[in-house]
Amino acid sequence: MPYDLVRPLLFSLDAETAHEFALCALAASGRVLPAKRLDAAAAVEVMGISFPNRIGLAAGLDKNGEAIDGLAWLGFGFLELGTVTPRPQPGNPRPRMFRLPEVKGIINRMGFNNHGVDALIANVSAAKYKGVLGINIGKNFDTPIERAADDYLAALDKVYPFAHYVTINISSPNTKNLRQLQDASELDDLLTRLKAAQTRLADVHGRYVPLALKIAPDLDDEQLGAIADALRRHRIDGVIATNTTLARDKIEGVRFSEQTGGLSGAPLFEASTAIVGKLSQALAGELPIIAAGGVFDARTARAKLDAGASLVQLLSGLVYRGPGLVRECVQATL
Ligand SMILES: Cc1cc2nc3c(=O)[nH]c(=O)nc-3n(C[C@H](O)[C@H](O)[C@H](O)COP(=O)(O)O)c2cc1C
């Protein structure tokens, strides 16, 4: 069914209900369809993984891996599930997701609502999908920030055998003090422990699974330089730029702009693309960049590659443009 017909129905519902409805429909279609196989003629190698195309699903849409097989049918070259935390947690009270249609934005303060890492692994194991899977991990809201590394390590241990790559999410604005982990000394400590765990797990499982760090768009040049330096020193395999923004300058006066949370979608495009550009300069090709933020069409997808990204993820664009956006972006980034 054309998305132009479905969208008014979804937009008549509150944002999170629409999201749940869409995810349910995808999960149901995934159950009846056979496993999706993609043509690998346009495959690209990034982080040592062969991606059938450059367009992926960003974390947050399928936090528990409930609709993997349905999502695969949209034509993504890779799917990133999560953020998942070691223990299940309910997230923040509703309402916690808001559409800002005048500016094609979304504000969310979900707060890592998820069923926990064990439930995610069960869903991944039950899926027919054999394509590239990223699993994005975070910390539980009630784990003190000084003990955050323990949560990342516990989740990494569990997801490692099921993921093609694992994303370390230290950039959600909706978990208290989480972004503090981007500061130089805390980041150094976290990356040291994660890298040691990765080396150990590669040995145990006989397979090297790359680690990607997901960063915020709200970083000044000095902070970004320090992060780039840490990524190189610790030989992290990739970086995802970016998560949602706390900035509101692009949406002043728009309904819901005062809501607490992270802003995504079109108003994030410029800032997140600028981060990709600066990172690309600082990293000089030493590790690949996966771009996310405000990709809504062929032009914005292409712009991420021009800024230095190797792969591109979508989320808010799917809400506004529907599944056709995937094909459009895949074509634009061949
Ligand atoms: C409702 C919603 C939930 C999200 N949840 C997560 C999450 O759990 N983990 C994460 O790393 N990013 C999460 N994100 C951020 C997206 O993965 C992405 O980085 C960001 O939205 C920018 O891309 P976009 O402009 O295409 O949406 C979420 C975004 C939205 C809109």
The ligand as a Gaussian input file, in Angstrom:
#p B3LYP/6-31G(d) Opt

LIG

0 1
 C       12.130000       7.533000      18.664000
 C       13.622000       7.434000      18.578000
 C       14.290000       6.525000      19.380000
 C       15.674000       6.427000      19.316000
 N       16.307000       5.504000      20.105000
 C       17.652000       5.345000      19.996000
 C       18.323000       4.341000      20.748000
 O       17.716000       3.575000      21.485000
 N       19.669000       4.246000      20.611000
 C       20.391000       5.051000      19.773000
 O       21.618000       4.901000      19.684000
 N       19.772000       6.007000      19.042000
 C       18.435000       6.161000      19.131000
 N       17.815000       7.121000      18.377000
 C       18.627000       7.990000      17.493000
 C       18.683000       7.468000      16.068000
 O       19.305000       6.213000      15.992000
 C       19.461000       8.454000      15.158000
 O       20.798000       8.515000      15.590000
 C       18.867000       9.851000      15.172000
 O       17.461000       9.804000      15.253000
 C       19.269000      10.659000      13.936000
 O       18.786000      10.067000      12.756000
 P       17.406000      10.556000      12.050000
 O       17.467000      12.050000      11.949000
 O       17.422000       9.862000      10.722000
 O       16.302000      10.083000      12.921000
 C       16.417000       7.255000      18.425000
 C       15.732000       8.175000      17.624000
 C       14.360000       8.274000      17.685000
 C       13.657000       9.263000      16.799000

